[in-house]
Amino acid sequence: MSIISGNAKLAGVIGWPVGHSLSPRVHGYWLDHYELDGAYLPLAVKPEDFVEALKVLPKLGFAGANVTVPHKETALATVDTVTDKARRIGAVNTVIVQPDGTLLGENTDAFGFIENIRSADVTWTAGKGPAVVLGAGGAARAVCAALLDEHIPEVRLCNRNPDRAVALAKDLGSPVDVVSWESRSEALEHAALLVNTTTLGMVGHPGLDMDLKRLPGDAFVTDIVYSPLKTLLLEAAEKRGNRVIDGLGMLLHQARPGFLAWFGVDPDVTDELRSFVLKQRAV
């Protein structure tokens, strides 16, 4: 176990509430594993106090912080500098205190999404074929941005609220095309990747009704949900022979850039880390 000294580097996660966050367990594991002099703290901050709390981080000696709901959009408007990716996604989930005390806002969700797929297959490329993305919220925006940056030939965006899908497609531009929710199963024709970013299938939510018969057998299927770890969508896809990727890996990989920026180590995502994090999730 790492020992915290007076020179410890500090980071944390700001949210309201924040008790559900798995980030302290992830970063705490890495701090111990690499025997670093540092601490990562859960910071429960009400929305009305968020701007003040974020701006005081440099004065408290913090190297930065993760930002979770409901503060991601406010963080985008509060930091001094925003990366192109964070601005494109429309939210900040990682804040880095610069040497001059200013705040840099980044979004690592797109990185986490792509790295999660590559962890399952290092040969994967977005050029293998179209992707079908379900949902049009913040997670869908990050996924679509990630796929566009990887030069995917086509993204077929399906959402229960068509207006949100149209708005997202307009923001991101070609090759994002909107497909009606009613046609989601037909959209799977010739697709190389199916991504569910909706809450459908999550514990406490209705299941996702999706006919996979048009999905090619070599297509990947991933769900950003990790509670349950294997959703009914993943079970159905796996049963028919598709490669499936659960959502926990995205959470773990998106944490890497922040840890590197704050503590100076690019950490590994391992089976041991997954098991360690899942122990808290099961409590």
Long-range contacts (C-beta under 8 A, 24 or more apart in sequence): 1-32, 2-31, 2-32, 2-34, 2-35, 2-36, 2-37, 2-38, 3-37, 4-37, 4-38, 4-39, 5-37, 7-37, 8-37, 8-38, 8-39, 9-36, 9-37, 9-38, 9-39, 9-63, 9-262, 9-263, 10-38, 10-39, 10-40, 10-41, 10-60, 10-61, 10-62, 10-63, 11-38, 11-39, 11-40, 11-41, 11-62, 11-63, 11-64, 11-65, 11-66, 11-258, 11-262, 11-263, 12-40, 12-41, 12-42, 12-43, 12-62, 12-65, 12-66, 13-40, 13-41, 13-42, 13-43, 13-65, 13-66, 13-67, 13-68, 14-43, 14-45, 14-50, 14-53, 14-54, 14-65, 14-66, 14-67, 14-68, 14-71, 15-42, 15-43, 15-44, 15-45, 15-67, 15-68, 15-69, 15-70, 15-71, 16-44, 16-45, 16-46, 16-47, 16-50, 16-69, 16-70, 16-71, 17-44, 18-42, 18-43, 18-44, 18-45, 18-68, 19-44, 21-68, 22-251, 22-277, 22-280, 22-281, 23-66, 23-68, 23-255, 25-276, 25-277, 25-280, 26-251, 26-252, 26-255, 26-273, 26-277, 27-255, 27-259, 29-273, 29-276, 29-277, 30-259, 30-263, 30-265, 30-267, 30-273, 31-263, 33-267, 34-263, 34-265, 34-267, 36-263, 36-264, 36-265, 38-262, 38-263, 45-71, 47-71, 47-74, 50-74, 50-75, 50-78, 51-78, 54-78, 54-79, 54-95, 54-103, 55-103, 57-95, 57-97, 57-103, 58-97, 58-101, 58-102, 58-103, 62-97, 63-96, 63-97, 63-261, 63-262, 63-263, 64-94, 64-95, 64-96, 64-97, 64-103, 64-258, 64-261, 64-262, 65-94, 65-95, 66-93, 66-94, 66-95, 66-255, 66-258, 67-92, 67-93, 67-94, 67-95, 68-93, 72-138, 75-105, 76-105, 78-103, 78-105, 79-103, 79-104, 79-105, 80-104, 81-105, 83-107, 85-110, 85-145, 85-149, 88-145, 88-172, 89-138, 89-141, 89-142, 89-145, 90-138, 90-141, 90-171, 91-138, 91-141, 91-142, 93-254, 94-257, 94-258, 94-261, 96-258, 96-261, 96-262, 106-257, 106-258, 107-142, 108-254, 108-255, 108-256, 108-257, 108-258, 109-138, 109-139, 109-142, 109-143, 109-146, 109-250, 109-254, 110-142, 110-143, 110-145, 110-146, 110-149, 111-146, 111-253, 111-254, 111-256, 111-257, 112-249, 112-250, 112-251, 112-252, 112-253, 112-254, 112-255, 112-256, 113-142, 113-143, 113-146, 113-224, 113-250, 113-253, 113-254, 114-146, 114-150, 115-249, 115-250, 115-253, 115-256, 115-269, 116-222, 116-245, 116-247, 116-249, 116-250, 116-252, 116-253, 117-193, 117-220, 117-222, 117-245, 119-249, 119-253, 119-269, 120-220, 120-243, 120-245, 120-249, 121-220, 121-243, 124-220, 125-150, 126-150, 126-151, 126-152, 126-153, 126-193, 127-151, 127-152, 127-153, 128-192, 128-193, 129-153, 129-190, 129-191, 129-192, 129-193, 129-216, 129-219, 130-154, 130-155, 130-156, 130-190, 130-191, 130-192, 130-193, 131-155, 131-156, 131-191, 131-192, 131-193, 131-194, 131-195, 132-156, 132-158, 132-179, 132-184, 132-187, 132-188, 132-191, 132-193, 132-194, 132-195, 133-157, 133-158, 133-195, 133-197, 134-158, 134-159, 134-184, 134-194, 134-195, 134-196, 134-197, 134-198, 134-200, 134-208, 134-210, 135-159, 135-196, 135-197, 135-198, 136-161, 136-164, 136-165, 136-167, 136-168, 137-164, 137-197, 137-198, 139-197, 139-224, 140-168, 140-197, 141-168, 141-171, 141-172, 143-195, 143-197, 143-224, 144-168, 144-172, 144-176, 145-172, 147-193, 148-172, 148-175, 148-176, 156-187, 156-191, 158-183, 158-184, 158-187, 159-198, 160-198, 184-210, 185-210, 185-211, 185-212, 185-213, 185-214, 186-214, 188-212, 188-214, 188-215, 188-219, 189-214, 190-216, 191-215, 191-216, 191-219, 192-216, 192-218, 192-219, 192-220, 193-219, 193-220, 193-221, 193-222, 194-219, 194-220, 194-221, 194-222, 194-237, 195-222, 195-223, 195-224, 196-222, 196-223, 196-224, 196-225, 196-231, 196-233, 197-224, 199-225, 201-225, 201-228, 201-231, 201-232, 201-233, 202-227, 202-228, 202-231, 203-227, 203-228, 207-231, 207-232, 208-232, 208-233, 210-236, 212-236, 212-237, 212-240, 212-242, 215-240, 215-242, 217-241, 217-242, 218-242, 218-243, 219-243, 220-244, 220-245, 221-245, 222-246, 222-247, 223-247, 224-250, 226-251, 226-281, 227-281, 229-278, 248-274, 248-277, 248-278, 249-274, 251-277, 252-277
